[in-house]
Amino acid sequence: MRITMARSFAVIGLGTFGSTIARELARFGDHVLGIDTDEKRVSQIADHIPEAIIADATDEAAMRDAGLGRYDVVIIAIGEDLEANLLCTMNARVLGVKTIWVKALNRTHHRILNKLGVDRIIHPEELVGKHTAQILHNPFIQDYVSLGNGYHIFTYELPTTAQTTLGSLALKQRFHLRCLGVMRGPNYIDCLQDDFVLQPEDKIMVLGRRTDLRQFSDSLQ
């Protein structure tokens, strides 16, 4: 028996940030409602998500008619209009939405959203900026994911032209890190043994705290 994990999401504000979220959620098989006052934005996304409407999300009655309170999660992705952003947030709360994610414009806005009890506050430009800077700082870092509580998973392409073993990197002994696996081309390889032989262009996935990962990153340069 197949169990579906699809959930319902309403995305308010269909600019680049909001429309990207909406499209990706729909691609994952979730039910998505996109809301914007701009007819052009709604028409551009209408064929890519289950439902898209032209509506003013600052209008509580309009959102009630749209059934906003029935959605599992509401994402407020309005970018420039602080007042509209806050009104949408309050409407979602009044209509009984259980989980609300909001794009914050600045730190003051962030503090206001905290007072409103928002579940998750997003600073997309800051997140992308930090992500990009980390990769620019060390060319051997291919990508990374933050797990919270100071832990991250980094993906490295090692600077090697010859075969070397996992043990020679001293990940655990010197840096207190753990190798989760290796991507060799399109294939994933589990690598728990020190005698595992790494080949040129292998990408290793490493779990650890940010400070330890930074020390390992710097050791590669």
C-alpha positions as CSV (number, residue, x, y, z in Angstrom):
1,M,0.0,0.0,0.0
2,R,1.4,3.4,-1.0
3,I,1.2,6.2,1.5
4,T,1.0,9.7,0.1
5,M,2.8,12.4,2.0
6,A,1.4,15.3,-0.1
7,R,0.4,18.4,1.8
8,S,-1.3,21.6,0.9
9,F,0.4,24.9,0.6
10,A,-0.7,28.4,-0.2
11,V,2.0,30.8,-1.5
12,I,1.2,34.5,-1.3
13,G,3.2,36.6,-3.6
14,L,4.3,35.1,-6.9
15,G,7.5,37.0,-7.7
16,T,10.7,35.1,-8.4
17,F,11.0,33.7,-4.8
18,G,7.3,32.8,-4.4
19,S,6.8,31.3,-7.8
20,T,9.9,29.2,-7.5
21,I,8.6,27.7,-4.2
22,A,5.2,27.1,-5.7
23,R,6.5,25.4,-8.8
24,E,8.8,23.2,-6.8
25,L,6.2,22.1,-4.3
26,A,3.8,21.3,-7.2
27,R,6.6,19.3,-8.8
28,F,6.9,17.3,-5.6
29,G,3.2,16.4,-5.9
30,D,1.9,18.7,-3.2
31,H,-1.3,20.7,-3.7
32,V,-0.4,24.4,-4.1
33,L,-2.5,27.5,-4.3
34,G,-0.7,30.6,-5.6
35,I,-2.1,34.0,-4.8
36,D,-1.1,37.4,-6.2
37,T,-2.8,40.7,-7.1
38,D,-0.8,40.8,-10.4
39,E,-2.8,39.1,-13.2
40,K,0.4,38.6,-15.3
41,R,2.2,36.7,-12.5
42,V,-0.8,34.5,-11.9
43,S,-1.3,33.7,-15.6
44,Q,2.5,32.8,-15.9
45,I,2.3,30.2,-13.2
46,A,-1.3,28.9,-13.7
47,D,-0.3,26.0,-15.9
48,H,2.5,24.9,-13.5
49,I,0.6,24.6,-10.2
50,P,-2.8,23.1,-9.3
51,E,-4.5,26.4,-8.4
52,A,-3.7,30.1,-8.9
53,I,-5.9,33.0,-8.2
54,I,-5.9,36.8,-8.5
55,A,-6.7,38.1,-5.1
56,D,-5.7,40.6,-2.4
57,A,-4.2,38.6,0.5
58,T,-4.4,41.7,2.8
59,D,-8.2,41.3,2.5
60,E,-9.3,38.9,5.3
61,A,-12.7,38.3,3.6
62,A,-11.1,37.4,0.3
63,M,-8.7,35.0,2.0
64,R,-11.6,33.4,3.9
65,D,-13.4,32.9,0.6
66,A,-10.2,31.4,-0.9
67,G,-10.2,28.8,2.0
68,L,-6.8,29.9,3.2
69,G,-7.4,28.4,6.7
70,R,-7.7,24.9,5.2
71,Y,-4.1,24.8,4.0
72,D,-1.4,23.0,6.0
73,V,1.2,25.8,5.4
74,V,1.0,29.3,4.2
75,I,4.2,30.9,2.7
76,I,4.1,34.7,2.5
77,A,6.6,35.7,-0.1
78,I,5.7,39.3,-0.6
79,G,9.1,41.1,-1.1
80,E,8.9,44.9,-0.9
81,D,5.6,45.9,0.8
82,L,6.1,45.7,4.5
83,E,2.5,46.6,5.4
84,A,1.1,44.0,3.0
85,N,3.4,41.4,4.3
86,L,2.3,42.0,7.9
87,L,-1.4,42.2,7.0
88,C,-1.1,38.8,5.1
89,T,0.6,37.3,8.1
90,M,-2.1,38.5,10.5
91,N,-4.9,37.3,8.2
92,A,-3.3,33.8,8.0
93,R,-3.1,33.7,11.8
94,V,-6.8,34.9,12.2
95,L,-8.0,32.3,9.7
96,G,-6.4,29.6,11.7
97,V,-3.5,28.6,9.6
98,K,-1.3,26.2,11.7
99,T,2.0,26.8,10.1
100,I,3.2,30.2,8.6
101,W,6.4,30.9,6.9
102,V,7.2,34.5,6.0
103,K,9.9,36.2,3.9
104,A,11.4,39.0,6.1
105,L,12.6,42.3,4.5
106,N,15.1,43.2,7.3
107,R,15.9,42.7,11.0
108,T,13.2,45.0,12.3
109,H,10.6,43.1,10.2
110,H,12.1,39.9,11.6
111,R,11.5,41.1,15.2
112,I,7.9,42.0,14.4
113,L,7.2,38.6,12.8
114,N,8.6,37.0,15.9
115,K,6.1,38.9,18.0
116,L,3.3,37.6,15.7
117,G,4.3,34.0,16.4
118,V,5.4,33.1,12.8
119,D,6.8,29.6,12.6
120,R,9.6,30.3,10.2
121,I,11.2,33.5,9.1
122,I,13.1,33.5,5.8
123,H,15.9,35.7,4.7
124,P,16.5,34.3,1.2
125,E,19.1,36.8,0.0
126,E,21.1,36.4,3.2
127,L,20.9,32.6,3.0
128,V,22.0,32.6,-0.7
129,G,24.8,35.1,0.0
130,K,26.2,33.0,2.8
131,H,26.0,29.9,0.7
132,T,27.7,31.5,-2.2
133,A,30.5,33.0,-0.1
134,Q,31.3,29.7,1.5
135,I,31.7,28.1,-1.9
136,L,33.7,31.0,-3.3
137,H,36.0,30.9,-0.2
138,N,37.0,27.3,-0.9
139,P,36.9,26.0,-4.5
140,F,36.9,22.4,-3.3
141,I,33.4,22.8,-1.7
142,Q,30.8,21.8,-4.2
143,D,27.7,22.4,-1.9
144,Y,26.6,22.2,1.7
145,V,23.4,21.8,3.7
146,S,22.8,23.2,7.2
147,L,21.2,20.7,9.6
148,G,20.8,23.1,12.5
149,N,22.5,23.2,16.0
150,G,25.8,24.0,14.3
151,Y,25.9,20.8,12.2
152,H,26.3,20.8,8.4
153,I,26.9,18.4,5.5
154,F,29.6,19.6,3.1
155,T,30.3,18.1,-0.3
156,Y,33.9,18.3,-1.4
157,E,35.7,17.5,-4.6
158,L,39.2,16.7,-3.4
159,P,42.2,18.3,-5.0
160,T,43.9,15.1,-6.0
161,T,45.3,13.7,-9.2
162,A,46.2,10.4,-7.7
163,Q,44.3,7.7,-5.7
164,T,44.3,8.2,-1.9
165,T,42.5,6.4,0.9
166,L,39.8,7.8,3.1
167,G,41.9,7.2,6.2
168,S,44.7,9.4,4.9
169,L,42.3,12.4,5.3
170,A,42.1,11.8,9.1
171,L,38.6,13.1,9.1
172,K,37.6,11.6,12.4
173,Q,41.0,11.7,14.2
174,R,42.1,15.2,13.3
175,F,38.9,17.1,12.4
176,H,36.1,15.2,14.3
177,L,34.2,14.7,11.1
178,R,32.3,11.8,9.6
179,C,32.2,10.7,5.9
180,L,28.7,9.9,4.9
181,G,29.5,8.7,1.4
182,V,31.0,9.3,-2.0
183,M,29.5,10.4,-5.2
184,R,31.4,8.8,-8.1
185,G,29.8,10.2,-11.2
186,P,26.1,9.5,-10.8
187,N,26.6,6.7,-8.3
188,Y,26.5,6.8,-4.5
189,I,29.1,4.7,-2.6
190,D,29.0,4.1,1.1
191,C,32.4,4.8,2.6
192,L,32.9,3.8,6.2
193,Q,36.3,2.1,6.0
194,D,39.6,3.9,6.2
195,D,41.0,1.7,3.4
196,F,38.4,3.0,1.0
197,V,40.2,4.3,-2.1
198,L,39.2,7.7,-3.4
199,Q,39.7,8.5,-7.0
200,P,40.2,11.8,-8.8
201,E,36.9,13.7,-9.2
202,D,35.2,11.8,-6.4
203,K,32.9,14.0,-4.3
204,I,32.9,13.2,-0.6
205,M,30.0,14.1,1.7
206,V,31.2,15.0,5.2
207,L,29.1,15.6,8.4
208,G,30.3,17.8,11.3
209,R,30.3,21.1,13.1
210,R,30.9,24.2,11.1
211,T,34.2,25.1,12.8
212,D,35.6,21.6,12.2
213,L,34.4,21.6,8.6
214,R,36.1,25.0,8.1
215,Q,39.4,23.7,9.4
216,F,39.2,20.7,7.1
217,S,38.3,23.0,4.2
218,D,41.3,25.2,4.9
219,S,43.6,22.3,5.0
220,L,42.7,21.4,1.4
221,Q,43.9,24.8,0.1
